[in-house]
Amino acid sequence: MPRRRTLSDEQLLAMVLALIHAEGPDAATFAAVAKASGLSGSTLVQRFATKAAMLRAALLYAWDRLDAETARLAETVPKTPEGAMTLLVSLSQDYGDNAAAYGEGLLVLREDFRDPVLRARGGAWGTALTTAIARCFGSATAPETIARLMLSQWQGSLIWWGFSAEGPVAAYVETELRRFLAAVPVHSA
């Protein structure tokens, strides 16, 4: 008879993800997760088999959460250029206001690039986000092109904020996206 799980998969994956964000992907060993979760290393091996599988499961869990948050925001923001900006600023809130910590978070992105399954999830999220942003520019001449440019501006602003760390990241992103909207013609055809 199998033993009852003391931690759900979701609870455990949240702990693994917290460890990854606090100490980096390389720190997510069975020993470290066992210490954080109170589960034995052998229990973790039974659940995940390998460290790579545990890391993938935690990062897929993170993608699930990001997909859900993106969909929620896409449904709630006004379908206007201002709504597109609100969506992206809202997605930036979780990056924190510490440039060094943000830089450490880029190690997670490295893991997404290394793993083809995670890389595909990132690509799918990018497609969904492009579609959501394009809906906010529905009356423009080229809404998808504007959406892709705005996403590039958003990601670029996150990188430049990391170098300057001028105030909270959300405020910096909002300022940069307002500059983008002022410079790009988003009027109807």
Residue, then its C-alpha position, 0 to 999 in steps of 0.5 A: m500500500p503506497r504511503r500518503r504524500t505529506l506534500s502535494d506535487e504543487q507544494l513541493l514544486a513551489m519549494v523547489l522553485a523558491l530554492i531555485h530563485a533564492e540560490g540558483p538552479d545549481a543549488a536545487t539538489f536532492a539534498a537541498v530540497a530534502k532539507a527545505s521540504g522535510l522529505s527524504g532524498s530517497t522520496l525525492v528520487q522516487r518522485f523525480a528520478t533525476k535532478a534534471a527531471m526535478l528542475r524541469a518539473a519545477l520550471l514547468y510549474a513556473w511556466d504553468r503559473l506564468d501562463a495562467e497569470t498572463a491569461r488572467l491579465a490578458e482578459t482583464v486589461p482594456k484592449t487599448p495600447e494603455g492596456a498592453m502597457t498595463l499587462l507588461v508592467s503587471l508581468s514585471q512586478d515579480y522581478g523585484d527591485n534588486a538588480a543583482a537578484y534580477g541578474e541571478g534570476l536570469l540563470v533560470l532563463r539559461e535553464d529554459f534555453r538549455d532544455p528543449v521542453l522548457r524552450a518550447r514552453g517559452g516559445a508558446w508563451g511568447t506566441a500567446l503574449t504576442t497575441a494578447i498584446a496584438r489584441c490591444f492594437g486591433s485597430a492599428t495597421a500592423p497589430e502583430t508587428i507592434a506587439r512584437l516590437m513592444l515585447s522587444q522594448w519590454q524585454g530590453s527595458l528589463i535589461w537596461w533597468g538591471f544596469s541602471a537600477e533606477g527605482p522600482v523595475a515596474a516604474y522603469v518599465e512603465t516609463e520605457l513603454r510610454r516612450f515606446l507608445a509615444a514613438v510608434p504610430v498606433h493609429s488605425a489604418 
